[in-house]
């Protein structure tokens, strides 16, 4: 039984059940715990929030974040315990314009706005503050950012914006969570305001997406997570504390996109696995120790965040395949990666993402001046391989070096398997012509070779005459039909399919 009290619900029973997409999920709650989710059912569609009467002032600190060079995202004003200290908002690194997998922003001047009270019925009462400094932002290991505003905590409080507390302990799986954010993609423009979704905190995984490498991301399956939801707070449903920052989702991605942009996948001993309709978020408990007397201090002895002072890598991202010479001997691709930023480095190539954090099996110390390029092969086994590099300015490895815990990383996939999926073809008949469009399915179908002609004189199996088209749109005049369109599809590694034949009539 749920009892509404002061805009929330008081759980009177000790057993509260909700129906999941598959099995029944049971949530245990102690007596006298408030349900900040107000009775919303786990895994139901998200709901727009109102605040005209102040009924959701406890989420007024969740904001629309728009920083120059970044993306339109969601962020949260956090409680640092010092009203006279600067006001800080946490969000994703990619929301501030960090894109490189090993890039950092530390104490960089910012421009842009952070808008509070961003509810659908408070459009005239929104409160906008200027983003002053990107105190710390990265995509290495985690996708997190801390933005300092041009205002103090006390000034925001006086304006009725109450900061949210960060959890001091990581929320274990099988606990109820809420996600509140303002998505911009896939929702009508006039409904792109704060909305709430509820679900269960699931297991923790190391994750890769495109060229990014992330550790300890917590999975959930809350609904309606879309572009603009990035940076949304993951909230403990019964304490209203922020336990995580939402980062990415597989929702809406093609079944052929695995570990690709917008299609993250989990790493395990058995390889990679993409979970359907799953979101990932990073815990935020580690941020607490970096605020000293209410001021963010990356160099504080208590702060364990990556300081961002490691080596940098210059390499070509993307899948690769072995090449056969005239004798049919396979030559496997190499990393061809240039190391910069420190006088010396150590490295290793591994099939284990987490192995980068262990000093075991790293090479001896190498001079960057004498050997700036890592030329090891990716190996001979298909699958993902990881390059882990740490650097320092002393010829002997010491604690002053970059820690393996924060190794600079790169990954590549060795792929020698040609695509077997048929390229999507969209045909739109017109009065005088037929419009044909080939569709991509990256990374499985990333490139085309084509040729066309009359059915009786065009042999798709003959390799002669194929070309890489500048456009994948084709117009056929009615009087020229029938025609044949021959297509060879290639994946991101360059493996080519057998020819596909399309009859255009």
Secondary structure, DSSP 8 states (H G I E B T S, - for coil): -EEEETTEEEE-SSEEEEE-SSSEEEEE--TT-EETTTT--TTS--EE---TTSTTGGGTTEEEEEETTS-EEEEEEB--S-TTSEEEEEE-GGGGT--STT-EEEEEE--EEEEES--TT-GGG-EEEEEEEEEEEE-SBS-EEEEEEEEEHHHHHHTT---B-B-SS---TT-EEEEEE---TTS-GGG-S-EEEEEE---EEEEEETTEEEEEEEEE--S---TT-TT-EEEETTT--EEEEEEEE-TT--TT-SSBTTB-EEEETTEEE--TT-EEEEE-GGGGGGEETTEE-TTSTT--S--S-S-EEE---S-B--EE-TT--EE--B--EEEESSSEEEEEEES-SGGGGS-TT----EETTT--EE--B--SSSEEEEEEEEEESSSS--TTS--GGG-EEEEEEE------S---EEEEE-SSEEEEEE--BTTTB-EEEEEEE-TTT--TTS-TT-B--S-SEEEEEGGG-SEEEEEEEE-TT--B---EEEEE-
